[in-house]
Amino acid sequence: MVKSPKWYLKFEIGSGSNNN
């Protein structure tokens, strides 16, 4: 599910750092 690190970073931040 990690194709582009650019949108991936935004997704994590937008999701509220769900992974971290």
N, C-alpha and C positions, 0 to 999 in steps of 0.2 A: 504493500500500500504506500510505499515511499518511492514515488517516481521522481518528483522534483523537490529538492531540498528547499527551494524558495517558498513554494506554497505550503510545504510541510511545516516549516518554521512558523509561518503565519497561522496555520491550522492549530498547532500546539498552543501558541500564545492565545489565539482566539478561543480555543476550547478551555483554556484556563490551566494549561500545563497538566493535562490529565496523565501523560506518560511519566513525567517527572514529579 
